[in-house]
Amino acid sequence: MHIALGKNVQAVVGLVCMAFVAVQAHAGERLARGLIVQFKDAPAHQDAAPATRGSGESELARVRRVLVAAGLSNARLRAVGRAAQRVDMGHLLGEREAARLAARLRARPEVEWVVPNEIEQRLQVPNVPNDPRFVDGNQWWLKSVSGSDTNALADRLRGVPGFQTAWTFVKGSPTAVVAVLDTGITAHQDLDANVLPNSGYDFVSTVEYAKDGDGRDGDPSDEGDGVTRADITNNPALFSLCKEENSSWHGTSTAGIVAAVTDNGKNIAAASWNGRVLPVRVAGKCGAEVADIIAGMRWAAGLHVDGVPDNPPAHWARVVNISFGGGAPCNKAYQDAIDELSARGVVVVAAAGNEHVAPTRPANCNGVLGVTALNRDGFKATYSNFGAKVAIATVGGDPTAVNVRKGDGIWGPFLGDSGITTIGNSGVQDPGNAVERQRFGTSFSAPIVAGVVSLMFSANPNLTTAQVITGLRVTARPHVTSPEIGLCSNANPGRCICTTSTCGAGILDAAEAVRYAEDLRDGVVFMPVNWPTVVIDNGDVDAAVALGQDLPANVIPRTSSGGGALDLRWLLALALSVGGVAWVGRQRV
């Protein structure tokens, strides 16, 4: 009995292997279910066929005779069209077999024509994932660049990076790992499969901020970064300068933008269909300490961090995304870490910040891709920081709300959008259910850039950090212009027109960045596109400008060598920078 069972199993395995080989042999071929044959002088099917032809042979007998002569004696027939026959061999035909059998029939003088009975496929627009939020237009930031002043606002996508076009070149690679240095991640059906298995680390070193009771550990889960009234009351030494607020689940939203599971019919699509995320928790309650951010950066890139198991080589990141920042100049601790990563071919992407002032650190450090947020039409989003240290600009959502105190200018009802649709969590303080979220801020512009860099590495793993940065600069589309919207400056810090001195090299273009990477891989001289200048001038702008300037001028902090004073906001930023903590606005960073 045992021997017989073994033989049966072997037979089944053999059949499965043969079937697999057959499928592999036809991979990419156009398959046919037999042939369609038109015989000469064949009567129409609806007419009563004559019993015999002039030779005394019936039509059916003639057809059978021809098939036998062509070596198709076992074929089955079925009427097709006016007078043709479907000739079915009982199995699917690959292109070569179909062509060989058709040639036999065409060689017969009784045959007028033969075509394969190919199996046609469902017509789909190329590179359109079936994720609901992409299909319904909520994820407009992933669509191709399009629109003009004649279009309605919803159809104007002149500021988007054009991922849908980039996906014609590459859809990402599991080896182009993006480390998301953030609050950690929560479980989500639309992310879990694209998180590196058994990966990540929790670098939040202050136990009271970590919320998990043990500080640094091997679990990068987001425990919640909310601050309660009880936190402030019971421990004023650590929490008195913290803002009372709910948990943000910021890291899950950031990771979803980079590499949510795409084309699975659920929730959202992402920048990199096949990309992988390395979760690195650096932020808990009150924000992220600079020391923890630096430790997370180095560990993600494969560098040793004292007291922490090394990140295995299979999980080393090629891109590090940091959507946190502090209002101070880049310091030596940051710069040394960034230089180490650059030497290893790792690209650091950082959000510029959301206070409509100069970029925060580490976005203002050398060698970092600092990112400013744009409106979907291509000009600066109302809240976004800007300045000479910015490297590139891309969309980040531009709210329709009007709240000048929060940095939401008065033009939102005419020019704003629905934000960056991604994933998140429903929990108030502790993790709840997996949900979708609408986000606004440079926090969510940065992972869009990180996603493009991941696609570049997917196309060409041998790129250096310098080549990636150069590639993004030379492929960027020019900043838009407008006869009505003013240039960005401290006197006009809200929605404004960017230049290369305020918002980086230009508007991120995903497709051209990938083409640049491929040309370097193939040894081809890259020829940049001569982009036309886009002018923003439409009725929505007219209505917005009629309200006056979007945001009032920035109040520049006064510094004095004598009796001058520093304003309170600047002093608080200075105190925090000295204390080594980079604080984050939960909704926009």
Secondary structure by P-SEA (a helix, b strand, c coil): caaaaaaaaaaaaaaaaaaaaaaaaacccccccbbbbbccccccccccccccccccccaaaaaaaaaaaaccccbbbbbcccbbbbbbccccccaaaaaaaaaaaaacccccccccccccccccccccccccccccccccccccccccccccccccccccccaaaaaacccccccbbbbbccccccccccccccccccbbbbccccccccccccccccccccccccccaaaaaaccccccccccccccaaaaaaaaacccccccccccccccccbbbbbbbccccccccaaaaaaaaaaaacccccccccccccccccbbbbcccccccccaaaaaaaaaaaaacbbbbbbcccccccccccccccccbbbbbbcccccccccccccccccccccccccccccccccccccccccccccbbbbbbcccccccccbbbbbbcaaaaaaaaaaaaaaaaaacccccaaaaaaaaaaaccccccccccccccccccccccccccccccccccaaaaaaaaaaaaaccbbbbbbccbbbbbcaaaaaaaaacccccccccbbbbcccccccaaaaaaaaaaaacccccccccc
